[in-house]
């Protein structure tokens, strides 16, 4: 039995470079903006553009522009580039990728389904489909950047397709390194690489990714020949390369976790420095008999427990305080001029707001200083705190942007940073006095 395109019932297409021949307009838009906004002598050819802007590491283009041209406002320039790109495609004739009509006709004639999955916007899709109705006339679904948390090369988009189309035999088409890498990571989707003669990474893709289909101009006969040749090794390919694909997927996802932590720390760098500096000034004015209390609810509470231990090892009079027990008699622990530092990502945690409101209403009795550190400029905690420090909104590292992870890292960095800054005069001998045991005690 032969193996061919007829064996698949769902066809998945990228958009730029796979359906529409747009990539050189993206390149031209970058050159125009860099020359008009940075330096009119800036120029690099199309091959160099692909080399640095199409890598699996999505931060590489920023690094390239920073290192070569000292460009530090990438995000601003990117927005200008998008506007320039829109201008170019409005002013110029943009064609379909050669042969795309052939495969769409095949899909329609054989009652197959097809979907589009792309990093571009739905606005761009609508713009081109107004000119070329074949793009969306019978499309089953369109997935654009508005539908995902993580763009390609992260495989989230293709995993969503597997979820939305269970029990389908799926074949996917990509033309770029980062897009094809994204596709290749997902088992159960047959990867087809759309080959363009002038693409910098052609040789790398062909050598790196095993048992793939390579297509020029959507030559259906050629694709069928390759599929048929692979029919005897498909089972081998699935089993032998499962660990490779799993490694690609895991490495990509793990890398995205680390990248997210780093980027969010850097986005809040100035805020973190400011908080450490200002809170240190407040705490240095305390008398020796005064205490510092750290607290939060849920995961934030565990962060405060850990940090309070770090503060104590630096000889700072600091303790973790359990918020739910405060209204049940533990308010009695406070002494005049004590300080309580509270952390909350939302800044609206009910239990914390209640505590702060009660303390403010009874300020003449408790006379303690409250400091809130939040990541929401519209928080309720700010209404009742003596001092409130606001971080930029923090994007968590998980796929649903909800698991306290990156925010935990940032809050711990702040609390530990305050303690370390407070005790920038500590000596090894003093540290050993408080920490005589364990590997740290032995080191000093």
HELIX and SHEET records of a PDB file:
HELIX    1   1 UNK A    5  UNK A    7  5                                   3    
HELIX    2   2 UNK A   23  UNK A   37  1                                  15    
HELIX    3   3 UNK A   46  UNK A   53  1                                   8    
HELIX    4   4 UNK A   60  UNK A   69  1                                  10    
HELIX    5   5 UNK A   74  UNK A   91  1                                  18    
HELIX    6   6 UNK A  100  UNK A  109  1                                  10    
HELIX    7   7 UNK A  122  UNK A  131  1                                  10    
HELIX    8   8 UNK A  133  UNK A  135  5                                   3    
HELIX    9   9 UNK A  145  UNK A  147  5                                   3    
HELIX   10  10 UNK A  156  UNK A  164  1                                   9    
HELIX   11  11 UNK A  177  UNK A  184  1                                   8    
HELIX   12  12 UNK A  202  UNK A  208  1                                   7    
HELIX   13  13 UNK A  220  UNK A  230  1                                  11    
HELIX   14  14 UNK A  234  UNK A  240  1                                   7    
HELIX   15  15 UNK A  242  UNK A  267  1                                  26    
HELIX   16  16 UNK A  269  UNK A  284  1                                  16    
HELIX   17  17 UNK A  299  UNK A  313  1                                  15    
HELIX   18  18 UNK A  323  UNK A  326  1                                   4    
HELIX   19  19 UNK A  330  UNK A  333  5                                   4    
HELIX   20  20 UNK A  350  UNK A  361  1                                  12    
HELIX   21  21 UNK A  363  UNK A  366  1                                   4    
HELIX   22  22 UNK A  381  UNK A  384  1                                   4    
HELIX   23  23 UNK A  406  UNK A  422  1                                  17    
HELIX   24  24 UNK A  428  UNK A  434  1                                   7    
HELIX   25  25 UNK A  438  UNK A  443  1                                   6    
SHEET    1   A 6 UNK A 141  UNK A 143  0                                        
SHEET    2   A 6 UNK A 113  UNK A 117  1                                        
SHEET    3   A 6 UNK A  10  UNK A  13  1                                        
SHEET    4   A 6 UNK A 170  UNK A 174  1                                        
SHEET    5   A 6 UNK A 189  UNK A 194  1                                        
SHEET    6   A 6 UNK A 213  UNK A 215  1                                        
SHEET    1   B 5 UNK A 318  UNK A 320  0                                        
SHEET    2   B 5 UNK A 292  UNK A 295  1                                        
SHEET    3   B 5 UNK A 339  UNK A 344  1                                        
SHEET    4   B 5 UNK A 369  UNK A 374  1                                        
SHEET    5   B 5 UNK A 387  UNK A 390  1                                        
END                                                                             
